[in-house]
Amino acid sequence: MKSLFYLSLVAAGMFAVHANGQSLYTLAGPVGLEESLPLKWFFNLAGGYDDNVNASNYNKQESAFISTDIGCSLANYDAVTQYSFSAKLGGIFYLKDLDGGTNEALSNSTLSAKLSHSFDQTLRYNGSVSFAWQPEPNYSNGIANARRDGDYIYVYVSSSVSKAWTSRYSTTLGANFSMIDYQEDSAKTDNRDYVGMNFTNRYKWTERLAVSLGWTGSYCNREYGNNEFSNFVMAGAEYAVSENTSATLRVGPQFKYVENYGTKTYPSAEFGLNHRLSDRFMLGTFVRYSNEAVNTYIPYNGASYYSNETWRFGVHSTLKLTHRVSLNCGVNLIASDYTRPSSISNSDTSNLTFNATAGIKLLLTNALALTAQYSYTNGSYSGYNYPMPSYNRNVFSFGVNYSF
């Protein structure tokens, strides 16, 4: 049974290809088998306090808020064609008139769908669609690296085909599109979209170990500033550490072309680890280093930074203490160094953003639960980010969840 598990684990990791906009928690292969879920509906209602609401105004302002949403989820992993779906329609309503252009009512809605079909034992298709209209930055998908910039619309679409040529060797060809459109006027200078392709060769070296060599091309079209095109050539290893743990490491050069500047070569690396101990404890973590296209435009003089070397670290965990009490926590750390400005009037600058979350869920019945959540964000920004050189934010919320 162990041999079969290791084989299935490595095979699952072999078909995972990372792209701009995809969650970095998918870098490592999944642990265990996905479970089918019947259609489930849920409703959430919460109240809370935010001590630094403003996205565009540097004046710190606090406000109480009410948030609510309704949604559903469904998953089927027991057929040749497998799929999962989840959707949430909701909003956040602040109970105070806010300064600047920050809206008092914001959408907090998401949608995610995945489809996988096996044509035979050697050929498989995977596709996914994600949509979000929400105010809080999602640091795990590589789209944001700084403070909250107001509500935004985010889209991610991907398709890939995997072919196993032998029992050990397989290839994957994929394409993807992602975009982010900020709704706050002050943040629209970072609106951008990505179009990407990837091709990966993988070889199953042992029961636990697979090695890979792949290429990823990503074109970034910015609404403001210089468009970019990056080519990554990555060598990787995927390892089933145990029955409960999988890990992935990829390293290689990034060849980055920036309009009106030319091509430079930078190092890139990414690491992911997933651990799952039954349904009681789950842990996911990632580390990525690359040269990004995030926040490279300088609004006040129309210049740009041609280089943005960024480290991203994330960890998220859930722990079920009893059959009624569960905990969750997470940490994100993003460090960006901006160099090579297009204007001599600008100097190099850096961003450092830290975000931590913690929460608890208490089941009163099989359908009704109480929730409490806390989020802390600290940012240290310099250079063109003035007038927001530093940033601290605390958000508390208490709510009720009903599902059936």
Stockholm file with secondary structure:
# STOCKHOLM 1.0

chainA/1-404         MKSLFYLSLVAAGMFAVHANGQSLYTLAGPVGLEESLPLKWFFNLAGGYDDNVNASNYNKQESAFISTDIGCSLANYDAVTQYSFSAKLGGIFYLKDLDGGTNEALSNSTLSAKLSHSFDQTLRYNGSVSFAWQPEPNYSNGIANARRDGDYIYVYVSSSVSKAWTSRYSTTLGANFSMIDYQEDSAKTDNRDYVGMNFTNRYKWTERLAVSLGWTGSYCNREYGNNEFSNFVMAGAEYAVSENTSATLRVGPQFKYVENYGTKTYPSAEFGLNHRLSDRFMLGTFVRYSNEAVNTYIPYNGASYYSNETWRFGVHSTLKLTHRVSLNCGVNLIASDYTRPSSISNSDTSNLTFNATAGIKLLLTNALALTAQYSYTNGSYSGYNYPMPSYNRNVFSFGVNYSF
#=GR chainA/1-404 SS CHHHHHHHHHHHHHTCCCCTTSCGGGSSCCCSCCCCEEEEEEEEEEEEEESCCCSSCSSCCCEEEEEEEEEEEEEECSSSEEEEEEEEEEEEEESSCCSTTCCSEEECEEEEEEEEEESSSSEEEEEEEEEEEESSCCGGGTSCCSSCCSCEEEEEEEEEEEEESSSSEEEEEEEEEEEEEECSGGGGGGCEEEEEEEEEEEEECSSSEEEEEEEEEEEEEESSSCCEEEEEEEEEEEEEEETTEEEEEEEEEEEEEETTTEEEEEEEEEEEEEEEETTTEEEEEEEEEEECCTTCEETTTTEEEEEEEEEEEEEEEEEESSSSEEEEEEEEEEEEEEEEESSTTCCCEEEEEEEEEEEEEEESSSSEEEEEEEEEEEEEECGGGTTCSEEEEEEEEEEEEEEC
#=GC SS_cons         CHHHHHHHHHHHHHTCCCCTTSCGGGSSCCCSCCCCEEEEEEEEEEEEEESCCCSSCSSCCCEEEEEEEEEEEEEECSSSEEEEEEEEEEEEEESSCCSTTCCSEEECEEEEEEEEEESSSSEEEEEEEEEEEESSCCGGGTSCCSSCCSCEEEEEEEEEEEEESSSSEEEEEEEEEEEEEECSGGGGGGCEEEEEEEEEEEEECSSSEEEEEEEEEEEEEESSSCCEEEEEEEEEEEEEEETTEEEEEEEEEEEEEETTTEEEEEEEEEEEEEEEETTTEEEEEEEEEEECCTTCEETTTTEEEEEEEEEEEEEEEEEESSSSEEEEEEEEEEEEEEEEESSTTCCCEEEEEEEEEEEEEEESSSSEEEEEEEEEEEEEECGGGTTCSEEEEEEEEEEEEEEC
//
